Amino acid sequence: MTNSKENLSLHSKLLEAQQKLVPEMMDILQQRFKLLKFIGMSGPIGRRPLSLMAGLSERECRNEMESLRSLNLIRIAKEGATITTEGAEVLDSLQSSIDEWTGNNLLERKLTSLLGIKEVKVVAGDSDANKAIKGQLANEAAKQFLERIGDGRLVAVTGGTSVASIPQYIQPFERGERLHFIAARGGIGNDIGLQANIIAATFAQACGGTYSTFYYPESLSEEAHEIFKREPAAIDMMKQYERTDCVIHGIGDALRMADMRGTAEDVKSMLQKNEAKGEAFGFYFNEVGDIVHRITTVGIQTEQLEKVPLLLAVAGGKKKAEAILSYMASAPRQTLLVTDEGAALAMLEKLERH
């Protein structure tokens, strides 16, 4: 571990020295590294979508792609560019040094300490400003999931676009067939809650595993909800939550989530009055992490989350910083957060002011 840290520090110092001597070299390095990463993540990919992802003109993108091709780091074919084995090795070798040089590692360590959770992983960019960064978030989340699932067998997933984007970056892997995916809460009608069932199936397909669905009837009264909780399907699902090895979830902006769910106006007014900032698992949180409201459904409970070995939260974008902080204020300590620079820097600024 010490040698690894010493090598990383040495690489970072070397990059800094190179920047002082040949400053334009670092711009080229970062640009080519970014292109190589996008190609590795999305290939085969054409020049036009790649230029949009990287924020380059098509001419600039074409020139850099040709340079990468001449170095045998990518292949260019009719269907688009793909990364070579050598390119993947270069990408892997440079990742830590680039993160250290750009300050991402320091940002991750600061946030991990301030949030009091297990770890924070930060990808470059702001997904609010560049939609392509959502792909990087999903790719990093997939990487962390595959590296950390270990001997886990039961995985619960929530709905939302961040979680829904992850399976496309998962390739079938050894022992993937042992994994069983479930929804972290019952689906409600045709809204975003129902997506958790669909996403569970998509994860299972990507991993070569299995899944089961859990549907929750829409618009139940409190009395009917209490009856439904005693149904065999609901009882079985709650038992599965007790045995869950991993939960993968997103974090939403409270009022936006309420709008998307078609929440009644009086409830939305209550959320505003109680200053709800974030939402996860159907729970709405205020700035200090208190639950101010929860939707009526059967799903994993906060006390059950405390027992789950691997909690993987995925959320990014500067606009979502407050929502993430509100959930993290009471998140289980074993949580791993995958976010982007936009959200990370906004969170750090807010945390350091307090």
C-alpha positions in Angstrom: 0.0 0.0 0.0 2.8 2.4 0.9 4.7 1.7 -2.4 1.5 2.3 -4.3 0.9 5.7 -2.6 4.6 6.6 -3.1 4.4 5.7 -6.8 1.2 7.7 -7.2 2.8 10.8 -5.5 5.9 10.4 -7.8 3.6 10.2 -10.9 1.8 13.3 -9.7 5.0 15.2 -9.2 6.2 14.1 -12.6 3.0 15.4 -14.2 3.3 18.7 -12.4 6.9 19.1 -13.6 5.9 18.3 -17.2 3.1 20.8 -17.0 5.6 23.6 -15.9 8.1 22.7 -18.7 5.6 21.9 -21.5 2.2 23.3 -20.4 0.5 22.5 -23.7 1.4 18.8 -23.3 -0.9 18.5 -20.4 -3.8 19.9 -22.4 -3.2 17.3 -25.1 -2.8 14.5 -22.5 -6.1 15.3 -20.8 -7.9 15.7 -24.1 -6.6 12.4 -25.5 -7.2 10.6 -22.1 -10.8 11.9 -22.1 -11.4 10.7 -25.7 -9.8 7.3 -25.0 -12.0 7.0 -21.9 -15.2 7.8 -23.8 -14.3 5.4 -26.6 -13.6 2.7 -24.1 -16.9 3.3 -22.4 -19.1 3.8 -25.4 -17.4 2.2 -28.4 -18.0 1.5 -31.1 -18.8 5.2 -31.4 -18.8 7.6 -34.3 -16.9 10.9 -34.6 -19.9 13.2 -34.3 -21.3 11.8 -31.0 -17.7 11.5 -29.6 -17.0 15.2 -30.4 -20.2 16.1 -28.6 -19.3 14.1 -25.6 -15.8 15.5 -25.4 -16.8 19.1 -26.2 -14.6 19.3 -29.3 -15.2 20.3 -32.9 -15.5 17.4 -35.4 -12.2 18.5 -36.9 -10.4 18.5 -33.6 -11.9 15.2 -32.7 -10.9 13.7 -36.1 -7.3 14.8 -35.6 -7.0 13.4 -32.1 -8.7 10.1 -33.1 -6.1 9.8 -35.9 -3.3 10.3 -33.4 -4.8 7.7 -31.1 -5.2 5.3 -34.0 -1.6 5.8 -35.1 -0.5 4.9 -31.6 -2.5 1.7 -31.8 -4.7 2.8 -28.9 -8.0 2.7 -30.8 -9.3 1.1 -34.0 -11.5 3.0 -36.4 -13.9 1.1 -38.6 -17.2 1.8 -40.4 -19.3 1.2 -37.3 -17.1 3.6 -35.2 -14.1 3.7 -33.0 -13.2 1.1 -30.4 -10.4 0.8 -27.9 -7.6 -1.7 -28.3 -6.1 -3.9 -25.6 -3.1 -1.6 -25.5 -5.4 1.5 -25.2 -7.3 -0.1 -22.3 -4.0 -0.8 -20.5 -2.8 2.9 -21.1 -6.2 4.1 -19.8 -5.9 1.9 -16.7 -2.3 2.9 -16.0 -3.0 6.7 -16.3 -6.3 6.8 -14.4 -4.9 7.2 -10.9 -2.2 9.7 -11.9 -4.7 11.8 -13.8 -7.1 11.8 -10.9 -4.2 12.8 -8.5 -3.0 15.5 -10.8 -6.4 17.0 -11.4 -7.2 17.0 -7.7 -10.0 14.4 -7.9 -8.4 12.1 -5.4 -8.1 14.9 -2.8 -11.7 15.9 -3.5 -12.8 12.3 -2.9 -10.9 12.1 0.4 -12.3 15.4 1.6 -15.9 14.5 0.9 -15.5 11.0 2.3 -14.3 12.5 5.6 -16.9 15.3 5.7 -19.8 13.0 4.8 -18.7 10.3 7.2 -19.4 7.5 4.8 -17.2 4.6 3.5 -16.0 6.2 0.3 -16.7 8.7 -2.4 -15.8 8.2 -6.1 -15.8 11.3 -8.3 -15.9 11.3 -12.1 -14.8 14.3 -14.1 -17.3 16.9 -15.4 -20.8 17.9 -14.5 -23.7 15.9 -15.8 -26.0 18.9 -15.6 -23.8 20.7 -18.2 -22.8 17.6 -20.3 -25.2 14.7 -20.5 -22.4 12.4 -21.5 -21.1 12.5 -18.0 -24.1 10.4 -16.9 -22.6 7.6 -18.9 -19.3 8.0 -16.9 -21.3 7.9 -13.7 -23.0 4.7 -14.7 -19.7 3.2 -15.9 -18.0 4.0 -12.6 -20.9 2.6 -10.6 -20.8 -0.6 -12.7 -17.1 -0.9 -12.0 -17.5 -0.4 -8.2 -20.3 -2.9 -8.1 -18.3 -5.6 -9.9 -15.2 -5.0 -7.8 -17.1 -5.1 -4.5 -20.0 -7.5 -4.8 -17.7 -10.4 -3.8 -19.7 -13.3 -2.6 -23.0 -11.3 -2.4 -26.0 -13.0 -3.9 -29.1 -10.8 -3.3 -29.1 -7.3 -4.9 -31.9 -4.7 -4.5 -32.2 -1.8 -7.0 -34.3 1.3 -7.1 -35.8 3.2 -10.0 -34.4 6.3 -11.7 -32.3 7.1 -14.7 -29.0 6.9 -12.8 -29.5 3.3 -11.8 -31.2 2.4 -15.1 -28.0 3.4 -16.9 -25.7 1.0 -15.1 -26.5 -2.4 -16.6 -25.3 -1.4 -20.1 -21.7 -1.2 -18.6 -21.8 -4.6 -17.0 -20.5 -7.6 -18.9 -21.4 -11.2 -17.9 -18.8 -12.2 -15.3 -17.7 -15.3 -13.4 -20.3 -16.3 -10.8 -22.7 -13.6 -12.1 -25.3 -16.2 -12.5 -25.5 -16.6 -8.7 -26.9 -13.0 -8.4 -30.6 -12.5 -7.8 -32.0 -9.0 -8.3 -35.1 -7.5 -6.7 -36.8 -4.1 -6.6 -35.9 -2.0 -3.5 -39.6 -1.2 -3.2 -42.9 -2.2 -4.7 -43.8 -0.6 -8.1 -46.5 2.0 -8.1 -48.7 2.1 -11.3 -46.7 3.3 -14.3 -44.5 5.9 -12.6 -40.8 5.8 -11.8 -41.4 3.3 -8.9 -42.3 0.6 -11.5 -39.0 1.0 -13.2 -37.2 -0.7 -10.3 -38.8 -4.0 -11.4 -37.7 -3.4 -15.0 -34.2 -2.3 -13.9 -33.9 -5.5 -11.7 -34.6 -7.5 -14.8 -32.0 -5.5 -16.9 -29.3 -6.1 -14.2 -30.1 -9.8 -14.2 -29.8 -10.0 -18.0 -26.5 -8.1 -17.9 -25.0 -10.3 -15.2 -26.5 -13.6 -16.4 -28.4 -13.8 -13.1 -32.0 -14.0 -12.1 -34.7 -11.6 -10.8 -38.1 -11.4 -9.3 -40.7 -8.6 -9.5 -42.8 -7.1 -6.9 -45.8 -4.9 -7.8 -47.6 -2.7 -5.4 -51.2 -1.6 -6.3 -51.6 2.1 -7.0 -53.6 4.5 -4.8 -54.2 2.3 -1.8 -55.7 3.8 1.4 -53.8 3.4 4.6 -56.2 0.7 5.7 -55.7 -1.2 2.4 -52.0 -0.7 2.6 -51.9 -2.4 6.0 -53.9 -5.4 4.6 -51.6 -5.6 1.6 -48.5 -5.8 3.8 -49.9 -9.1 5.1 -50.1 -10.6 1.6 -47.6 -13.5 1.0 -45.8 -11.5 -1.8 -45.2 -8.5 0.5 -44.1 -10.7 3.4 -41.7 -12.6 1.2 -40.2 -9.4 -0.1 -39.6 -8.0 3.4 -37.9 -11.2 4.3 -35.6 -10.8 1.2 -34.7 -7.3 2.3 -33.4 -8.8 5.5 -31.0 -10.9 3.5 -30.0 -8.3 0.9 -26.2 -8.1 0.3 -26.2 -5.0 -1.9 -28.5 -2.0 -2.6 -27.9 0.2 -5.6 -29.9 3.4 -5.5 -30.3 6.9 -6.8 -31.0 10.1 -5.0 -33.6 12.5 -6.3 -34.5 16.2 -5.8 -37.4 16.1 -3.4 -39.8 18.5 -5.2 -38.9 17.2 -8.6 -39.6 13.6 -7.5 -42.9 14.7 -6.0 -43.9 16.3 -9.4 -42.9 13.2 -11.3 -45.0 11.0 -9.0 -48.1 13.3 -9.5 -48.1 14.0 -5.8 -51.2 15.8 -4.4 -50.8 19.5 -4.0 -51.3 19.5 -0.2 -48.4 17.0 0.1 -46.2 19.1 -2.1 -47.0 22.1 0.1 -46.1 20.1 3.2 -42.8 19.1 1.6 -42.0 22.7 0.8 -43.0 23.8 4.3 -40.8 21.1 5.9 -37.9 22.1 3.5 -37.5 18.6 1.9 -34.4 18.5 -0.2 -33.7 14.9 -1.2 -35.5 11.7 -1.8 -34.4 8.0 -1.8 -36.4 4.8 -1.4 -39.6 6.8 -1.2 -38.4 8.7 1.8 -38.1 12.5 1.7 -35.3 14.1 3.7 -34.7 17.7 5.0 -31.3 19.4 5.1 -30.2 17.6 8.3 -31.3 14.1 7.1 -34.6 13.9 9.0 -37.5 12.1 7.2 -40.3 14.5 6.6 -42.5 12.3 4.5 -42.6 8.8 3.0 -44.8 7.4 0.2 -47.1 4.6 1.0 -45.6 1.4 -0.4 -43.8 -1.8 0.7 -40.1 -1.4 0.4 -36.7 -1.7 2.2 -36.7 0.2 5.5 -34.0 2.5 6.9 -33.2 0.0 9.7 -32.7 -2.7 7.1 -30.4 -0.5 5.1 -28.1 -0.4 8.2 -27.5 -4.1 7.9 -26.7 -4.2 4.1 -22.9 -4.7 3.6 -22.7 -2.8 0.3 -24.7 0.3 -0.3 -24.0 2.0 -3.7 -25.5 5.5 -4.2 -25.3 7.0 -7.6 -26.2 10.7 -8.2 -24.5 13.6 -10.0 -25.0 17.2 -11.3 -24.4 20.5 -9.5 -28.2 21.0 -9.1 -28.5 17.8 -7.1 -25.9 18.7 -4.5 -28.4 19.7 -1.8 -30.5 16.6 -2.4 -27.4 14.3 -2.1 -26.3 16.1 1.1 -29.8 15.8 2.7 -29.7 12.0 2.2 -26.0 11.7 3.2 -26.8 13.5 6.5 -28.3 10.2 7.8 -27.0 7.7 5.3 -25.6 4.4 6.7 -21.9 4.7 7.2 -21.1 1.8 4.8 -22.4 3.9 1.9 -20.3 4.3 -1.3 -21.2 7.4 -3.2 -20.5 7.7 -7.0 -20.9 11.3 -8.1 -19.4 13.8 -10.5 -17.3 17.0 -10.1 -20.3 19.3 -10.5 -22.1 17.8 -7.5 -18.9 17.1 -5.5 -17.5 20.7 -5.7 -20.9 22.2 -4.8 -21.2 19.8 -1.8 -17.7 20.6 -0.6 -18.4 24.3 -0.8 -21.5 24.0 1.2 -20.0 21.7 3.8 -16.9 23.9 4.3 -19.2 26.9 4.9 -20.7 25.1 7.9 
